[in-house]
Amino acid sequence: MADVRRKDYEHTDRAELLDFLDAMPHGFLSFIRPDGSPGLVAVNYTRVGACLYFHGATEGEKMASFAADPRVTFMVADGFSLIPSTWRDPELACPATQFYKAVVVHGEARIVETREEKAAALQSLMEKLQPEGGHRPITATDPKYAKSLDTTAVIAIPLTDMTAKFKFGQNLPKRKRAAIAGQLTERATGRDTETAATMAAVCPFN
């Protein structure tokens, strides 16, 4: 199990972490190339039960890497408001920061073999990326999808080792956190209002 150094930022509510993973459109997959060097790619993904899934070609760098060493790390992150240094100190640059949510999954990539599991994963991905529908549902028994299912690689990553950091000023005294939330509400640009509300939800001011 991976460890989060800053325990004040650690978030452990599994249901909330799964909701976060479901809401985000893509993540970053790191893997070990056959020559031992690190690889990193951005992929669209979906979650079905206790696994993340993504798809790709049956040959190439990722597949060769998984065959040599299936260990992977997958990260999903969402940046919220930027917090200027002047909100905490009139001179020093050090307090400047950004609030964010990030989930990291460690595990071993598993190449999905059956049409049934492939179809379920790909249909879930379509429902996530194209919620309006408009396509023929992907099923293991539909002959129109037989060739695609056989020639498309689908990879699963189990959600057994998952850590998260939600950074929303939990390290600050409640009075300072409340003041920053107030400044965000007053500035009200970009995601400021959402950030202020998330601060209160993650770590209430009273």
FENZI-V880137 format. One record per residue. N is the residue number from 0. RES is the residue in three letters. PHI is phi as a letter, one per 40 degrees, with the letter a starting at -180 (NA if undefined). PSI is psi in whole degrees, -180 to 180 (* if undefined). BURIAL is + if it has 16 or more other C-alpha atoms within 10 Angstrom, else -. Layout:
# FENZI-V880137
N:RES:PHI:PSI:BURIAL, N:RES:PHI:PSI:BURIAL
This chain:
# FENZI-V880137
0:MET:NA:127:-, 1:ALA:c:157:-, 2:ASP:b:144:-, 3:VAL:b:119:-, 4:ARG:c:-47:-, 5:ARG:c:93:-, 6:LYS:c:-25:-, 7:ASP:c:-20:-, 8:TYR:c:-9:+, 9:GLU:c:139:+, 10:HIS:b:128:+, 11:THR:b:3:-, 12:ASP:c:102:-, 13:ARG:c:-41:-, 14:ALA:c:-41:-, 15:GLU:c:-37:-, 16:LEU:c:-40:+, 17:LEU:c:-40:-, 18:ASP:c:-41:-, 19:PHE:c:-47:+, 20:LEU:c:-40:+, 21:ASP:c:-32:+, 22:ALA:c:-24:-, 23:MET:c:142:-, 24:PRO:c:-28:-, 25:HIS:a:166:+, 26:GLY:a:-177:+, 27:PHE:b:123:+, 28:LEU:b:123:+, 29:SER:b:144:+, 30:PHE:a:174:+, 31:ILE:b:118:+, 32:ARG:c:159:+, 33:PRO:d:-27:+, 34:ASP:c:3:-, 35:GLY:g:-6:-, 36:SER:c:157:-, 37:PRO:c:144:-, 38:GLY:b:152:-, 39:LEU:a:129:-, 40:VAL:a:153:-, 41:ALA:c:135:-, 42:VAL:b:146:+, 43:ASN:c:148:-, 44:TYR:a:170:+, 45:THR:a:166:+, 46:ARG:b:132:+, 47:VAL:b:112:-, 48:GLY:g:-125:-, 49:ALA:b:26:-, 50:CYS:b:146:-, 51:LEU:c:147:+, 52:TYR:b:144:+, 53:PHE:a:166:+, 54:HIS:b:167:+, 55:GLY:a:-167:-, 56:ALA:c:155:-, 57:THR:c:-13:-, 58:GLU:b:158:-, 59:GLY:h:-174:-, 60:GLU:c:-46:-, 61:LYS:c:-47:+, 62:MET:c:-39:+, 63:ALA:c:-37:-, 64:SER:c:-44:+, 65:PHE:c:-36:+, 66:ALA:c:-36:-, 67:ALA:c:-37:-, 68:ASP:a:109:+, 69:PRO:c:-3:+, 70:ARG:c:132:+, 71:VAL:a:162:+, 72:THR:b:136:+, 73:PHE:b:130:+, 74:MET:b:138:+, 75:VAL:b:130:+, 76:ALA:b:152:+, 77:ASP:b:117:-, 78:GLY:c:131:-, 79:PHE:b:-144:+, 80:SER:c:148:+, 81:LEU:c:138:+, 82:ILE:b:111:+, 83:PRO:c:149:-, 84:SER:c:-32:-, 85:THR:c:-16:-, 86:TRP:c:-16:-, 87:ARG:b:-25:+, 88:ASP:a:135:-, 89:PRO:c:-15:-, 90:GLU:b:-46:-, 91:LEU:c:142:-, 92:ALA:c:-20:-, 93:CYS:d:-38:-, 94:PRO:c:-8:-, 95:ALA:c:136:-, 96:THR:a:-178:-, 97:GLN:b:138:-, 98:PHE:c:148:+, 99:TYR:a:166:+, 100:LYS:b:139:+, 101:ALA:a:134:+, 102:VAL:b:134:+, 103:VAL:b:131:+, 104:VAL:b:128:+, 105:HIS:b:140:+, 106:GLY:i:-162:+, 107:GLU:b:130:+, 108:ALA:c:134:+, 109:ARG:b:125:+, 110:ILE:c:121:+, 111:VAL:c:134:+, 112:GLU:b:-36:-, 113:THR:c:148:-, 114:ARG:c:-36:+, 115:GLU:c:-48:-, 116:GLU:c:-38:+, 117:LYS:d:-48:+, 118:ALA:c:-43:+, 119:ALA:c:-41:+, 120:ALA:c:-45:+, 121:LEU:c:-36:+, 122:GLN:c:-40:+, 123:SER:c:-41:+, 124:LEU:c:-41:+, 125:MET:c:-41:+, 126:GLU:c:-30:-, 127:LYS:c:-45:+, 128:LEU:c:-21:-, 129:GLN:b:67:-, 130:PRO:c:-19:-, 131:GLU:c:-7:-, 132:GLY:g:-138:-, 133:GLY:g:9:-, 134:HIS:b:161:-, 135:ARG:c:125:-, 136:PRO:d:141:+, 137:ILE:c:118:+, 138:THR:b:156:+, 139:ALA:c:-22:+, 140:THR:b:-4:-, 141:ASP:c:118:-, 142:PRO:c:-24:-, 143:LYS:c:-20:-, 144:TYR:b:-1:+, 145:ALA:d:-49:-, 146:LYS:c:-43:-, 147:SER:c:-41:-, 148:LEU:c:-34:+, 149:ASP:c:-25:-, 150:THR:b:3:-, 151:THR:b:132:+, 152:ALA:c:135:+, 153:VAL:b:130:+, 154:ILE:b:137:+, 155:ALA:b:142:+, 156:ILE:b:119:+, 157:PRO:c:145:+, 158:LEU:c:52:+, 159:THR:c:-24:-, 160:ASP:b:94:-, 161:MET:b:130:+, 162:THR:b:161:+, 163:ALA:a:147:+, 164:LYS:b:124:+, 165:PHE:b:106:+, 166:LYS:c:108:+, 167:PHE:a:40:+, 168:GLY:g:21:+, 169:GLN:c:-21:+, 170:ASN:c:-9:-, 171:LEU:c:154:-, 172:PRO:d:151:-, 173:LYS:d:-38:-, 174:ARG:c:-42:-, 175:LYS:c:-38:-, 176:ARG:c:-44:+, 177:ALA:c:-36:+, 178:ALA:c:-41:-, 179:ILE:c:-42:+, 180:ALA:d:-39:+, 181:GLY:c:-40:-, 182:GLN:c:-37:+, 183:LEU:c:-45:+, 184:THR:c:-38:+, 185:GLU:c:-41:-, 186:ARG:c:-47:-, 187:ALA:f:49:-, 188:THR:b:154:-, 189:GLY:f:-122:-, 190:ARG:b:22:-, 191:ASP:d:-46:+, 192:THR:c:-41:+, 193:GLU:c:-40:+, 194:THR:c:-44:+, 195:ALA:c:-42:+, 196:ALA:c:-38:-, 197:THR:c:-37:+, 198:MET:d:-46:+, 199:ALA:c:-34:+, 200:ALA:c:-41:-, 201:VAL:c:-42:-, 202:CYS:a:94:-, 203:PRO:d:150:-, 204:PHE:c:-14:+, 205:ASN:b:*:-
